[in-house]
Amino acid sequence: MIVHHTPSPAMQELLEAARSGASTDEVTGVEAVTRPALSATVTDVLEADAVLLGTPVNIGYMSGALKHFFDTVYYPCLEAKPRLPYGLYVHGGNDVTGAVRAVESIAAGMSWRAVRPPVAVVGAVSKGDLEACWELGALLAAEIGEVA
């Protein structure tokens, strides 16, 4: 499942790249479900085999929408989804460390398992950033599917 807050063209580009990777033909047996952070539910997480999180950086922190998602799912999913594989991509204008730290802290509190370091994009989105998001999506899919 991809849980995202996508208020800008830059975040849309990153989301599309991540979704494309998660839906790659190189991995079978995976359905990439996409949910805006404000509408993702406890049931969505309980049904997910992996979670890919996407957020802009707002005032040095994750978006309020992604924080709302965590507030909604934290306790109901805390013991039900330990070791859930997850990935993270973030975009900010000048510094993304606070947002990354906050998401990683919450994910660690939930005992989720990062499949790779976050894709942290500062400034304009480059071709390399899009490739990294594609790879992140594909890596998460490979964690739960079958590589062709």
CNS distance restraints for C-alpha pairs under 8 A (distance, minus, plus):
assign (resid   1 and name CA) (resid  32 and name CA) 5.67 0.50 0.50
assign (resid   1 and name CA) (resid  33 and name CA) 4.72 0.50 0.50
assign (resid   1 and name CA) (resid  34 and name CA) 5.71 0.50 0.50
assign (resid   1 and name CA) (resid  35 and name CA) 7.27 0.50 0.50
assign (resid   1 and name CA) (resid  44 and name CA) 7.76 0.50 0.50
assign (resid   1 and name CA) (resid  45 and name CA) 7.71 0.50 0.50
assign (resid   1 and name CA) (resid  48 and name CA) 5.91 0.50 0.50
assign (resid   1 and name CA) (resid  49 and name CA) 7.64 0.50 0.50
assign (resid   1 and name CA) (resid  50 and name CA) 6.19 0.50 0.50
assign (resid   1 and name CA) (resid  51 and name CA) 4.89 0.50 0.50
assign (resid   1 and name CA) (resid  52 and name CA) 6.18 0.50 0.50
assign (resid   2 and name CA) (resid  19 and name CA) 7.48 0.50 0.50
assign (resid   2 and name CA) (resid  32 and name CA) 7.07 0.50 0.50
assign (resid   2 and name CA) (resid  33 and name CA) 6.13 0.50 0.50
assign (resid   2 and name CA) (resid  34 and name CA) 4.63 0.50 0.50
assign (resid   2 and name CA) (resid  35 and name CA) 6.05 0.50 0.50
assign (resid   2 and name CA) (resid  51 and name CA) 5.76 0.50 0.50
assign (resid   2 and name CA) (resid  52 and name CA) 4.59 0.50 0.50
assign (resid   2 and name CA) (resid  53 and name CA) 5.96 0.50 0.50
assign (resid   2 and name CA) (resid  54 and name CA) 7.60 0.50 0.50
assign (resid   3 and name CA) (resid  34 and name CA) 6.19 0.50 0.50
assign (resid   3 and name CA) (resid  35 and name CA) 5.03 0.50 0.50
assign (resid   3 and name CA) (resid  36 and name CA) 5.64 0.50 0.50
assign (resid   3 and name CA) (resid  37 and name CA) 5.29 0.50 0.50
assign (resid   3 and name CA) (resid  40 and name CA) 6.87 0.50 0.50
assign (resid   3 and name CA) (resid  51 and name CA) 7.01 0.50 0.50
assign (resid   3 and name CA) (resid  52 and name CA) 6.09 0.50 0.50
assign (resid   3 and name CA) (resid  53 and name CA) 4.97 0.50 0.50
assign (resid   3 and name CA) (resid  54 and name CA) 6.32 0.50 0.50
assign (resid   3 and name CA) (resid  66 and name CA) 7.91 0.50 0.50
assign (resid   4 and name CA) (resid  15 and name CA) 7.56 0.50 0.50
assign (resid   4 and name CA) (resid  34 and name CA) 7.79 0.50 0.50
assign (resid   4 and name CA) (resid  35 and name CA) 6.57 0.50 0.50
assign (resid   4 and name CA) (resid  36 and name CA) 5.06 0.50 0.50
assign (resid   4 and name CA) (resid  37 and name CA) 5.12 0.50 0.50
assign (resid   4 and name CA) (resid  53 and name CA) 5.70 0.50 0.50
assign (resid   4 and name CA) (resid  54 and name CA) 4.43 0.50 0.50
assign (resid   4 and name CA) (resid  55 and name CA) 5.95 0.50 0.50
assign (resid   4 and name CA) (resid  66 and name CA) 7.08 0.50 0.50
assign (resid   5 and name CA) (resid  11 and name CA) 7.82 0.50 0.50
assign (resid   5 and name CA) (resid  36 and name CA) 5.84 0.50 0.50
assign (resid   5 and name CA) (resid  37 and name CA) 5.61 0.50 0.50
assign (resid   5 and name CA) (resid  38 and name CA) 7.87 0.50 0.50
assign (resid   5 and name CA) (resid  54 and name CA) 6.24 0.50 0.50
assign (resid   5 and name CA) (resid  55 and name CA) 5.30 0.50 0.50
assign (resid   5 and name CA) (resid  56 and name CA) 7.02 0.50 0.50
assign (resid   5 and name CA) (resid  63 and name CA) 7.14 0.50 0.50
assign (resid   5 and name CA) (resid  65 and name CA) 6.37 0.50 0.50
assign (resid   5 and name CA) (resid  66 and name CA) 6.63 0.50 0.50
assign (resid   6 and name CA) (resid  11 and name CA) 5.12 0.50 0.50
assign (resid   6 and name CA) (resid  12 and name CA) 5.74 0.50 0.50
assign (resid   6 and name CA) (resid  15 and name CA) 7.55 0.50 0.50
assign (resid   6 and name CA) (resid  36 and name CA) 7.80 0.50 0.50
assign (resid   6 and name CA) (resid  54 and name CA) 7.74 0.50 0.50
assign (resid   6 and name CA) (resid  55 and name CA) 7.02 0.50 0.50
assign (resid   6 and name CA) (resid  56 and name CA) 7.35 0.50 0.50
assign (resid   7 and name CA) (resid  11 and name CA) 6.74 0.50 0.50
assign (resid   7 and name CA) (resid  12 and name CA) 7.57 0.50 0.50
assign (resid   7 and name CA) (resid  56 and name CA) 7.99 0.50 0.50
assign (resid   8 and name CA) (resid  12 and name CA) 6.24 0.50 0.50
assign (resid   9 and name CA) (resid  13 and name CA) 6.26 0.50 0.50
assign (resid  10 and name CA) (resid  14 and name CA) 6.45 0.50 0.50
assign (resid  10 and name CA) (resid  91 and name CA) 7.62 0.50 0.50
assign (resid  10 and name CA) (resid 124 and name CA) 7.42 0.50 0.50
assign (resid  10 and name CA) (resid 125 and name CA) 6.30 0.50 0.50
assign (resid  11 and name CA) (resid  15 and name CA) 6.06 0.50 0.50
assign (resid  11 and name CA) (resid  54 and name CA) 7.91 0.50 0.50
assign (resid  11 and name CA) (resid  55 and name CA) 7.56 0.50 0.50
assign (resid  11 and name CA) (resid  56 and name CA) 6.87 0.50 0.50
assign (resid  11 and name CA) (resid  91 and name CA) 6.83 0.50 0.50
assign (resid  12 and name CA) (resid  16 and name CA) 6.12 0.50 0.50
assign (resid  13 and name CA) (resid  17 and name CA) 6.26 0.50 0.50
assign (resid  13 and name CA) (resid 125 and name CA) 7.97 0.50 0.50
assign (resid  13 and name CA) (resid 130 and name CA) 7.30 0.50 0.50
assign (resid  14 and name CA) (resid  18 and name CA) 6.15 0.50 0.50
assign (resid  14 and name CA) (resid  89 and name CA) 7.80 0.50 0.50
assign (resid  14 and name CA) (resid 129 and name CA) 7.71 0.50 0.50
assign (resid  14 and name CA) (resid 130 and name CA) 5.95 0.50 0.50
assign (resid  14 and name CA) (resid 133 and name CA) 6.24 0.50 0.50
assign (resid  15 and name CA) (resid  19 and name CA) 5.97 0.50 0.50
assign (resid  15 and name CA) (resid  54 and name CA) 7.17 0.50 0.50
assign (resid  15 and name CA) (resid 133 and name CA) 7.80 0.50 0.50
assign (resid  16 and name CA) (resid  20 and name CA) 6.00 0.50 0.50
assign (resid  17 and name CA) (resid  21 and name CA) 6.29 0.50 0.50
assign (resid  17 and name CA) (resid 130 and name CA) 5.66 0.50 0.50
assign (resid  17 and name CA) (resid 131 and name CA) 7.17 0.50 0.50
assign (resid  17 and name CA) (resid 133 and name CA) 5.64 0.50 0.50
assign (resid  17 and name CA) (resid 134 and name CA) 4.79 0.50 0.50
assign (resid  17 and name CA) (resid 137 and name CA) 7.87 0.50 0.50
assign (resid  18 and name CA) (resid  22 and name CA) 6.15 0.50 0.50
assign (resid  18 and name CA) (resid 130 and name CA) 7.81 0.50 0.50
assign (resid  18 and name CA) (resid 133 and name CA) 4.72 0.50 0.50
assign (resid  18 and name CA) (resid 134 and name CA) 4.50 0.50 0.50
assign (resid  18 and name CA) (resid 135 and name CA) 7.37 0.50 0.50
assign (resid  18 and name CA) (resid 136 and name CA) 6.52 0.50 0.50
assign (resid  18 and name CA) (resid 137 and name CA) 4.67 0.50 0.50
assign (resid  18 and name CA) (resid 138 and name CA) 7.65 0.50 0.50
assign (resid  19 and name CA) (resid  23 and name CA) 6.11 0.50 0.50
assign (resid  19 and name CA) (resid  32 and name CA) 7.03 0.50 0.50
assign (resid  19 and name CA) (resid  34 and name CA) 7.92 0.50 0.50
assign (resid  19 and name CA) (resid 134 and name CA) 7.21 0.50 0.50
assign (resid  19 and name CA) (resid 137 and name CA) 6.26 0.50 0.50
assign (resid  20 and name CA) (resid  24 and name CA) 6.08 0.50 0.50
assign (resid  20 and name CA) (resid 134 and name CA) 6.24 0.50 0.50
assign (resid  20 and name CA) (resid 137 and name CA) 7.23 0.50 0.50
assign (resid  20 and name CA) (resid 138 and name CA) 7.95 0.50 0.50
assign (resid  21 and name CA) (resid 133 and name CA) 7.42 0.50 0.50
assign (resid  21 and name CA) (resid 134 and name CA) 4.21 0.50 0.50
assign (resid  21 and name CA) (resid 135 and name CA) 5.95 0.50 0.50
assign (resid  21 and name CA) (resid 136 and name CA) 7.03 0.50 0.50
assign (resid  21 and name CA) (resid 137 and name CA) 4.43 0.50 0.50
assign (resid  21 and name CA) (resid 138 and name CA) 4.26 0.50 0.50
assign (resid  21 and name CA) (resid 139 and name CA) 7.88 0.50 0.50
assign (resid  21 and name CA) (resid 141 and name CA) 7.86 0.50 0.50
assign (resid  22 and name CA) (resid  30 and name CA) 7.96 0.50 0.50
assign (resid  22 and name CA) (resid  32 and name CA) 6.04 0.50 0.50
assign (resid  22 and name CA) (resid 134 and name CA) 7.30 0.50 0.50
assign (resid  22 and name CA) (resid 136 and name CA) 7.81 0.50 0.50
assign (resid  22 and name CA) (resid 137 and name CA) 4.10 0.50 0.50
assign (resid  22 and name CA) (resid 138 and name CA) 4.59 0.50 0.50
assign (resid  22 and name CA) (resid 139 and name CA) 7.57 0.50 0.50
assign (resid  22 and name CA) (resid 140 and name CA) 6.79 0.50 0.50
assign (resid  22 and name CA) (resid 141 and name CA) 5.24 0.50 0.50
assign (resid  23 and name CA) (resid  27 and name CA) 7.62 0.50 0.50
assign (resid  23 and name CA) (resid  30 and name CA) 7.30 0.50 0.50
assign (resid  23 and name CA) (resid  31 and name CA) 7.10 0.50 0.50
assign (resid  23 and name CA) (resid  32 and name CA) 5.99 0.50 0.50
assign (resid  23 and name CA) (resid 137 and name CA) 7.75 0.50 0.50
assign (resid  23 and name CA) (resid 138 and name CA) 7.23 0.50 0.50
assign (resid  23 and name CA) (resid 141 and name CA) 7.48 0.50 0.50
assign (resid  24 and name CA) (resid 138 and name CA) 6.52 0.50 0.50
assign (resid  25 and name CA) (resid 148 and name CA) 7.72 0.50 0.50
assign (resid  26 and name CA) (resid 147 and name CA) 5.83 0.50 0.50
assign (resid  26 and name CA) (resid 148 and name CA) 5.11 0.50 0.50
assign (resid  27 and name CA) (resid 138 and name CA) 7.67 0.50 0.50
assign (resid  27 and name CA) (resid 141 and name CA) 6.58 0.50 0.50
assign (resid  27 and name CA) (resid 142 and name CA) 5.98 0.50 0.50
assign (resid  27 and name CA) (resid 145 and name CA) 5.94 0.50 0.50
assign (resid  27 and name CA) (resid 146 and name CA) 5.33 0.50 0.50
assign (resid  27 and name CA) (resid 147 and name CA) 4.41 0.50 0.50
assign (resid  27 and name CA) (resid 148 and name CA) 5.52 0.50 0.50
assign (resid  28 and name CA) (resid 145 and name CA) 5.60 0.50 0.50
assign (resid  28 and name CA) (resid 146 and name CA) 5.15 0.50 0.50
assign (resid  28 and name CA) (resid 147 and name CA) 6.39 0.50 0.50
assign (resid  28 and name CA) (resid 148 and name CA) 6.64 0.50 0.50
assign (resid  29 and name CA) (resid 145 and name CA) 5.10 0.50 0.50
assign (resid  29 and name CA) (resid 146 and name CA) 6.35 0.50 0.50
assign (resid  30 and name CA) (resid 141 and name CA) 6.37 0.50 0.50
assign (resid  30 and name CA) (resid 144 and name CA) 7.16 0.50 0.50
assign (resid  30 and name CA) (resid 145 and name CA) 5.51 0.50 0.50
assign (resid  35 and name CA) (resid  39 and name CA) 6.48 0.50 0.50
assign (resid  35 and name CA) (resid  40 and name CA) 5.41 0.50 0.50
assign (resid  36 and name CA) (resid  40 and name CA) 6.13 0.50 0.50
assign (resid  37 and name CA) (resid  65 and name CA) 5.50 0.50 0.50
assign (resid  37 and name CA) (resid  66 and name CA) 5.31 0.50 0.50
assign (resid  37 and name CA) (resid  68 and name CA) 7.45 0.50 0.50
assign (resid  37 and name CA) (resid  69 and name CA) 5.53 0.50 0.50
assign (resid  38 and name CA) (resid  65 and name CA) 5.45 0.50 0.50
assign (resid  38 and name CA) (resid  66 and name CA) 7.24 0.50 0.50
assign (resid  38 and name CA) (resid  68 and name CA) 6.80 0.50 0.50
assign (resid  38 and name CA) (resid  69 and name CA) 6.26 0.50 0.50
assign (resid  39 and name CA) (resid  69 and name CA) 7.92 0.50 0.50
assign (resid  40 and name CA) (resid  44 and name CA) 6.27 0.50 0.50
assign (resid  40 and name CA) (resid  45 and name CA) 7.86 0.50 0.50
assign (resid  40 and name CA) (resid  69 and name CA) 6.62 0.50 0.50
assign (resid  41 and name CA) (resid  45 and name CA) 6.63 0.50 0.50
assign (resid  41 and name CA) (resid  69 and name CA) 7.57 0.50 0.50
assign (resid  41 and name CA) (resid  72 and name CA) 7.24 0.50 0.50
assign (resid  41 and name CA) (resid  73 and name CA) 6.87 0.50 0.50
assign (resid  42 and name CA) (resid  46 and name CA) 6.16 0.50 0.50
assign (resid  42 and name CA) (resid  72 and name CA) 7.01 0.50 0.50
assign (resid  42 and name CA) (resid  73 and name CA) 5.09 0.50 0.50
assign (resid  42 and name CA) (resid  76 and name CA) 6.76 0.50 0.50
assign (resid  42 and name CA) (resid  77 and name CA) 6.92 0.50 0.50
assign (resid  43 and name CA) (resid  47 and name CA) 6.08 0.50 0.50
assign (resid  44 and name CA) (resid  48 and name CA) 6.18 0.50 0.50
assign (resid  45 and name CA) (resid  51 and name CA) 7.71 0.50 0.50
assign (resid  45 and name CA) (resid  73 and name CA) 7.51 0.50 0.50
assign (resid  45 and name CA) (resid  77 and name CA) 7.31 0.50 0.50
assign (resid  46 and name CA) (resid  77 and name CA) 6.81 0.50 0.50
assign (resid  46 and name CA) (resid  80 and name CA) 7.24 0.50 0.50
assign (resid  46 and name CA) (resid  81 and name CA) 6.94 0.50 0.50
assign (resid  49 and name CA) (resid  84 and name CA) 6.76 0.50 0.50
assign (resid  49 and name CA) (resid  85 and name CA) 7.34 0.50 0.50
assign (resid  49 and name CA) (resid 144 and name CA) 6.57 0.50 0.50
assign (resid  50 and name CA) (resid  84 and name CA) 5.78 0.50 0.50
assign (resid  50 and name CA) (resid  85 and name CA) 4.86 0.50 0.50
assign (resid  50 and name CA) (resid  86 and name CA) 5.60 0.50 0.50
assign (resid  50 and name CA) (resid 140 and name CA) 6.70 0.50 0.50
assign (resid  50 and name CA) (resid 141 and name CA) 7.92 0.50 0.50
assign (resid  50 and name CA) (resid 144 and name CA) 7.28 0.50 0.50
assign (resid  51 and name CA) (resid  84 and name CA) 7.47 0.50 0.50
assign (resid  51 and name CA) (resid  85 and name CA) 6.48 0.50 0.50
assign (resid  51 and name CA) (resid  86 and name CA) 4.69 0.50 0.50
assign (resid  51 and name CA) (resid  87 and name CA) 6.54 0.50 0.50
assign (resid  51 and name CA) (resid 140 and name CA) 7.90 0.50 0.50
assign (resid  52 and name CA) (resid  86 and name CA) 5.46 0.50 0.50
assign (resid  52 and name CA) (resid  87 and name CA) 4.70 0.50 0.50
assign (resid  52 and name CA) (resid  88 and name CA) 5.82 0.50 0.50
assign (resid  52 and name CA) (resid  89 and name CA) 7.95 0.50 0.50
assign (resid  52 and name CA) (resid 137 and name CA) 7.22 0.50 0.50
assign (resid  52 and name CA) (resid 140 and name CA) 7.60 0.50 0.50
assign (resid  53 and name CA) (resid  86 and name CA) 7.40 0.50 0.50
assign (resid  53 and name CA) (resid  87 and name CA) 6.07 0.50 0.50
assign (resid  53 and name CA) (resid  88 and name CA) 4.73 0.50 0.50
assign (resid  53 and name CA) (resid  89 and name CA) 6.39 0.50 0.50
assign (resid  54 and name CA) (resid  88 and name CA) 5.83 0.50 0.50
assign (resid  54 and name CA) (resid  89 and name CA) 4.92 0.50 0.50
assign (resid  54 and name CA) (resid  90 and name CA) 5.81 0.50 0.50
assign (resid  55 and name CA) (resid  62 and name CA) 6.02 0.50 0.50
assign (resid  55 and name CA) (resid  63 and name CA) 5.95 0.50 0.50
assign (resid  55 and name CA) (resid  66 and name CA) 6.75 0.50 0.50
assign (resid  55 and name CA) (resid  89 and name CA) 6.64 0.50 0.50
assign (resid  55 and name CA) (resid  90 and name CA) 5.02 0.50 0.50
assign (resid  55 and name CA) (resid  91 and name CA) 6.72 0.50 0.50
assign (resid  56 and name CA) (resid  62 and name CA) 6.34 0.50 0.50
assign (resid  56 and name CA) (resid  63 and name CA) 5.95 0.50 0.50
assign (resid  56 and name CA) (resid  90 and name CA) 5.44 0.50 0.50
assign (resid  56 and name CA) (resid  91 and name CA) 4.78 0.50 0.50
assign (resid  56 and name CA) (resid  92 and name CA) 5.91 0.50 0.50
assign (resid  57 and name CA) (resid  61 and name CA) 5.37 0.50 0.50
assign (resid  57 and name CA) (resid  62 and name CA) 5.11 0.50 0.50
assign (resid  57 and name CA) (resid  63 and name CA) 6.11 0.50 0.50
assign (resid  57 and name CA) (resid  90 and name CA) 6.70 0.50 0.50
assign (resid  57 and name CA) (resid  91 and name CA) 5.93 0.50 0.50
assign (resid  57 and name CA) (resid  92 and name CA) 4.87 0.50 0.50
assign (resid  57 and name CA) (resid  93 and name CA) 7.80 0.50 0.50
assign (resid  57 and name CA) (resid  95 and name CA) 7.96 0.50 0.50
assign (resid  57 and name CA) (resid  96 and name CA) 6.13 0.50 0.50
assign (resid  57 and name CA) (resid  99 and name CA) 5.99 0.50 0.50
assign (resid  58 and name CA) (resid  62 and name CA) 6.04 0.50 0.50
assign (resid  58 and name CA) (resid  63 and name CA) 5.63 0.50 0.50
assign (resid  58 and name CA) (resid  92 and name CA) 7.57 0.50 0.50
assign (resid  60 and name CA) (resid  95 and name CA) 6.89 0.50 0.50
assign (resid  60 and name CA) (resid  96 and name CA) 6.45 0.50 0.50
assign (resid  60 and name CA) (resid  97 and name CA) 7.43 0.50 0.50
assign (resid  60 and name CA) (resid  98 and name CA) 5.24 0.50 0.50
assign (resid  60 and name CA) (resid  99 and name CA) 5.98 0.50 0.50
assign (resid  61 and name CA) (resid  96 and name CA) 7.61 0.50 0.50
assign (resid  61 and name CA) (resid  98 and name CA) 5.29 0.50 0.50
assign (resid  61 and name CA) (resid  99 and name CA) 4.05 0.50 0.50
assign (resid  61 and name CA) (resid 100 and name CA) 7.84 0.50 0.50
assign (resid  61 and name CA) (resid 102 and name CA) 7.03 0.50 0.50
assign (resid  62 and name CA) (resid  66 and name CA) 6.54 0.50 0.50
assign (resid  62 and name CA) (resid  67 and name CA) 6.73 0.50 0.50
assign (resid  62 and name CA) (resid  98 and name CA) 7.71 0.50 0.50
assign (resid  62 and name CA) (resid  99 and name CA) 4.51 0.50 0.50
assign (resid  62 and name CA) (resid 100 and name CA) 7.50 0.50 0.50
assign (resid  62 and name CA) (resid 102 and name CA) 7.10 0.50 0.50
assign (resid  62 and name CA) (resid 103 and name CA) 7.17 0.50 0.50
assign (resid  63 and name CA) (resid  67 and name CA) 6.37 0.50 0.50
assign (resid  64 and name CA) (resid  68 and name CA) 6.01 0.50 0.50
assign (resid  65 and name CA) (resid  69 and name CA) 6.34 0.50 0.50
assign (resid  66 and name CA) (resid  70 and name CA) 6.39 0.50 0.50
assign (resid  67 and name CA) (resid  71 and name CA) 6.13 0.50 0.50
assign (resid  68 and name CA) (resid  72 and name CA) 6.11 0.50 0.50
assign (resid  69 and name CA) (resid  73 and name CA) 6.28 0.50 0.50
assign (resid  70 and name CA) (resid  74 and name CA) 5.46 0.50 0.50
assign (resid  70 and name CA) (resid 106 and name CA) 7.71 0.50 0.50
assign (resid  73 and name CA) (resid  77 and name CA) 5.70 0.50 0.50
assign (resid  73 and name CA) (resid  78 and name CA) 7.87 0.50 0.50
assign (resid  74 and name CA) (resid  78 and name CA) 5.60 0.50 0.50
assign (resid  74 and name CA) (resid 110 and name CA) 6.97 0.50 0.50
assign (resid  75 and name CA) (resid  79 and name CA) 7.81 0.50 0.50
assign (resid  76 and name CA) (resid  80 and name CA) 7.34 0.50 0.50
assign (resid  77 and name CA) (resid  81 and name CA) 5.61 0.50 0.50
assign (resid  77 and name CA) (resid 110 and name CA) 7.74 0.50 0.50
assign (resid  78 and name CA) (resid  82 and name CA) 6.85 0.50 0.50
assign (resid  78 and name CA) (resid 110 and name CA) 5.19 0.50 0.50
assign (resid  78 and name CA) (resid 111 and name CA) 7.65 0.50 0.50
assign (resid  79 and name CA) (resid 110 and name CA) 7.75 0.50 0.50
assign (resid  81 and name CA) (resid 110 and name CA) 7.82 0.50 0.50
assign (resid  81 and name CA) (resid 111 and name CA) 7.94 0.50 0.50
assign (resid  81 and name CA) (resid 112 and name CA) 7.53 0.50 0.50
assign (resid  82 and name CA) (resid 110 and name CA) 6.59 0.50 0.50
assign (resid  82 and name CA) (resid 111 and name CA) 5.06 0.50 0.50
assign (resid  82 and name CA) (resid 112 and name CA) 5.67 0.50 0.50
assign (resid  83 and name CA) (resid 111 and name CA) 5.54 0.50 0.50
assign (resid  83 and name CA) (resid 112 and name CA) 4.46 0.50 0.50
assign (resid  83 and name CA) (resid 113 and name CA) 5.07 0.50 0.50
assign (resid  84 and name CA) (resid 111 and name CA) 7.48 0.50 0.50
assign (resid  84 and name CA) (resid 112 and name CA) 4.71 0.50 0.50
assign (resid  84 and name CA) (resid 113 and name CA) 5.74 0.50 0.50
assign (resid  85 and name CA) (resid 112 and name CA) 6.04 0.50 0.50
assign (resid  85 and name CA) (resid 113 and name CA) 4.79 0.50 0.50
assign (resid  85 and name CA) (resid 114 and name CA) 5.80 0.50 0.50
assign (resid  85 and name CA) (resid 115 and name CA) 6.11 0.50 0.50
assign (resid  85 and name CA) (resid 140 and name CA) 7.18 0.50 0.50
assign (resid  85 and name CA) (resid 143 and name CA) 7.60 0.50 0.50
assign (resid  86 and name CA) (resid 112 and name CA) 6.66 0.50 0.50
assign (resid  86 and name CA) (resid 113 and name CA) 5.96 0.50 0.50
assign (resid  86 and name CA) (resid 114 and name CA) 4.98 0.50 0.50
assign (resid  86 and name CA) (resid 115 and name CA) 6.08 0.50 0.50
assign (resid  86 and name CA) (resid 140 and name CA) 7.11 0.50 0.50
assign (resid  87 and name CA) (resid 114 and name CA) 5.71 0.50 0.50
assign (resid  87 and name CA) (resid 115 and name CA) 6.08 0.50 0.50
assign (resid  87 and name CA) (resid 116 and name CA) 6.71 0.50 0.50
assign (resid  87 and name CA) (resid 117 and name CA) 7.64 0.50 0.50
assign (resid  87 and name CA) (resid 118 and name CA) 6.47 0.50 0.50
assign (resid  87 and name CA) (resid 136 and name CA) 6.76 0.50 0.50
assign (resid  87 and name CA) (resid 137 and name CA) 7.90 0.50 0.50
assign (resid  87 and name CA) (resid 140 and name CA) 7.14 0.50 0.50
assign (resid  88 and name CA) (resid 117 and name CA) 7.76 0.50 0.50
assign (resid  88 and name CA) (resid 118 and name CA) 4.85 0.50 0.50
assign (resid  88 and name CA) (resid 119 and name CA) 6.33 0.50 0.50
assign (resid  89 and name CA) (resid 118 and name CA) 5.51 0.50 0.50
assign (resid  89 and name CA) (resid 119 and name CA) 4.51 0.50 0.50
assign (resid  89 and name CA) (resid 120 and name CA) 5.85 0.50 0.50
assign (resid  89 and name CA) (resid 121 and name CA) 7.69 0.50 0.50
assign (resid  89 and name CA) (resid 133 and name CA) 7.00 0.50 0.50
assign (resid  90 and name CA) (resid  96 and name CA) 7.06 0.50 0.50
assign (resid  90 and name CA) (resid  99 and name CA) 7.67 0.50 0.50
assign (resid  90 and name CA) (resid 100 and name CA) 7.34 0.50 0.50
assign (resid  90 and name CA) (resid 118 and name CA) 7.53 0.50 0.50
assign (resid  90 and name CA) (resid 119 and name CA) 6.34 0.50 0.50
assign (resid  90 and name CA) (resid 120 and name CA) 5.06 0.50 0.50
assign (resid  90 and name CA) (resid 121 and name CA) 6.04 0.50 0.50
assign (resid  91 and name CA) (resid  96 and name CA) 6.92 0.50 0.50
assign (resid  91 and name CA) (resid 120 and name CA) 6.16 0.50 0.50
assign (resid  91 and name CA) (resid 121 and name CA) 4.67 0.50 0.50
assign (resid  91 and name CA) (resid 122 and name CA) 5.80 0.50 0.50
assign (resid  91 and name CA) (resid 123 and name CA) 7.50 0.50 0.50
assign (resid  92 and name CA) (resid  96 and name CA) 5.67 0.50 0.50
assign (resid  92 and name CA) (resid 121 and name CA) 6.40 0.50 0.50
assign (resid  92 and name CA) (resid 122 and name CA) 5.00 0.50 0.50
assign (resid  92 and name CA) (resid 123 and name CA) 6.28 0.50 0.50
assign (resid  93 and name CA) (resid 122 and name CA) 5.43 0.50 0.50
assign (resid  93 and name CA) (resid 123 and name CA) 4.82 0.50 0.50
assign (resid  94 and name CA) (resid 122 and name CA) 5.61 0.50 0.50
assign (resid  94 and name CA) (resid 123 and name CA) 6.43 0.50 0.50
assign (resid  95 and name CA) (resid 122 and name CA) 6.56 0.50 0.50
assign (resid  96 and name CA) (resid 100 and name CA) 6.26 0.50 0.50
assign (resid  96 and name CA) (resid 120 and name CA) 6.74 0.50 0.50
assign (resid  96 and name CA) (resid 121 and name CA) 7.66 0.50 0.50
assign (resid  96 and name CA) (resid 122 and name CA) 7.05 0.50 0.50
assign (resid  97 and name CA) (resid 101 and name CA) 5.98 0.50 0.50
assign (resid  98 and name CA) (resid 102 and name CA) 6.12 0.50 0.50
assign (resid  99 and name CA) (resid 103 and name CA) 6.26 0.50 0.50
assign (resid 100 and name CA) (resid 104 and name CA) 6.04 0.50 0.50
assign (resid 100 and name CA) (resid 118 and name CA) 7.44 0.50 0.50
assign (resid 100 and name CA) (resid 120 and name CA) 7.93 0.50 0.50
assign (resid 101 and name CA) (resid 105 and name CA) 5.98 0.50 0.50
assign (resid 102 and name CA) (resid 106 and name CA) 6.34 0.50 0.50
assign (resid 103 and name CA) (resid 107 and name CA) 6.06 0.50 0.50
assign (resid 104 and name CA) (resid 108 and name CA) 5.94 0.50 0.50
assign (resid 105 and name CA) (resid 109 and name CA) 6.19 0.50 0.50
assign (resid 106 and name CA) (resid 110 and name CA) 6.32 0.50 0.50
assign (resid 107 and name CA) (resid 111 and name CA) 6.21 0.50 0.50
assign (resid 107 and name CA) (resid 112 and name CA) 5.25 0.50 0.50
assign (resid 107 and name CA) (resid 113 and name CA) 7.60 0.50 0.50
assign (resid 108 and name CA) (resid 112 and name CA) 5.74 0.50 0.50
assign (resid 108 and name CA) (resid 113 and name CA) 7.44 0.50 0.50
assign (resid 115 and name CA) (resid 139 and name CA) 7.50 0.50 0.50
assign (resid 115 and name CA) (resid 140 and name CA) 6.95 0.50 0.50
assign (resid 116 and name CA) (resid 136 and name CA) 7.62 0.50 0.50
assign (resid 119 and name CA) (resid 129 and name CA) 7.42 0.50 0.50
assign (resid 119 and name CA) (resid 132 and name CA) 6.56 0.50 0.50
assign (resid 119 and name CA) (resid 133 and name CA) 6.58 0.50 0.50
assign (resid 119 and name CA) (resid 136 and name CA) 7.81 0.50 0.50
assign (resid 121 and name CA) (resid 125 and name CA) 6.77 0.50 0.50
assign (resid 121 and name CA) (resid 129 and name CA) 6.70 0.50 0.50
assign (resid 125 and name CA) (resid 129 and name CA) 6.04 0.50 0.50
assign (resid 125 and name CA) (resid 130 and name CA) 7.23 0.50 0.50
assign (resid 126 and name CA) (resid 130 and name CA) 6.49 0.50 0.50
assign (resid 127 and name CA) (resid 131 and name CA) 6.21 0.50 0.50
assign (resid 128 and name CA) (resid 132 and name CA) 6.10 0.50 0.50
assign (resid 129 and name CA) (resid 133 and name CA) 6.29 0.50 0.50
assign (resid 130 and name CA) (resid 134 and name CA) 6.16 0.50 0.50
assign (resid 131 and name CA) (resid 135 and name CA) 6.10 0.50 0.50
assign (resid 132 and name CA) (resid 136 and name CA) 6.09 0.50 0.50
assign (resid 133 and name CA) (resid 137 and name CA) 6.24 0.50 0.50
assign (resid 134 and name CA) (resid 138 and name CA) 6.17 0.50 0.50
assign (resid 135 and name CA) (resid 139 and name CA) 5.88 0.50 0.50
assign (resid 136 and name CA) (resid 140 and name CA) 6.28 0.50 0.50
assign (resid 137 and name CA) (resid 141 and name CA) 6.26 0.50 0.50
assign (resid 138 and name CA) (resid 142 and name CA) 6.09 0.50 0.50
assign (resid 139 and name CA) (resid 143 and name CA) 6.27 0.50 0.50
assign (resid 140 and name CA) (resid 144 and name CA) 6.89 0.50 0.50
assign (resid 141 and name CA) (resid 145 and name CA) 5.71 0.50 0.50
assign (resid 142 and name CA) (resid 146 and name CA) 6.24 0.50 0.50
assign (resid 142 and name CA) (resid 147 and name CA) 6.05 0.50 0.50
